[in-house]
């Protein structure tokens, strides 16, 4: 499902016009992104959590140059579904 399809579904279910639904969806995504940049997790009860996972420093290989490089510690955004969300999806 694409963002435009999500906007269409929200518009149908709420009766809000598509332009306003698009603004809401984009605002939500921006708020989540800004929170994760500030290293603050976003918790949505009954839906899930947008969290940061720390990746430790590691040694990797550049196959084309046959050299080793060090990948520094960094954060990866992740989504952890709520238990009810996961149960509903499994059905």
N, C-alpha and C positions, 0 to 999 in steps of 0.2 A: 504494500500500500504506500503510495507516495504522499507527499505533504498536501498536494492539491486534493487528493482523494480524502484525506483526513479532514481538510477544511470543508469539503462538500458534505461529508457525513455530519460534522458538527453543525453546519448550517441547516441541514434537514432536521436534525433532532432537536435543535433549540429554537429554530425559527429566526435566527439572526442572519442578516445578509452575509454573503461570502466575504466581502471586504473586511467586515468587522471580525469575522471568525479567523481570517488570515492574520489580522493584527494580533489577535489573542494567541494564536499558535506561535507566531514568531516571537512575541513578547515572552511567552513561557520558555521557549528554547533559549532566548537571550538571558533570562534570569538564571536558568540552570547553568548555562555556560559561565556566566559571571561568578556564580557561587563556587563552581569548581575551580575557577582560576584563583579565587581567594582561599582555596583549600577548605571550603565549607561544603559538607555533604547536604543533599536535598532529600528529605524524607516525605513521601506521600503515603499516608496510612491507607492500607487496602490495595495499593497499587505497587509500590516498590520504592527503592532508593537509588539515587544517582550518587555514586561514591567514587573516591579516588583510591587506587591501589598503587602502592609503592613497588617499583621494580628495583632490585638491588643492582649494584654495579657488576658488570660481567665482561668477560673477554670474548670477543667474537672474531670471525675470520672474514677478510675480504677475499673472496675466491678468485676474482679476476686479477688481483695484484699479488695474491698469495702472501698476504701480510695479516698480522693480528692487530686488532684495534680494541680499545677499551670503551665500552658503552657505559656512560655515567649513570648514576642512580637517577630515576625519573618517575613521574606519576603517570598513570594510565586511567582515563575515565572508564567507569564500568556501571552497569545497571544490575541491581539485585532485586528480583521480583519478590513481592510479599507472598506469604504462604498461600493466601486465598487466591491470589492471581495465578500462582503456579498450579494450584489444584484445578482451577477453571480451565487453564490451557491444556492440561493433561487429558481432560475428558474427551 
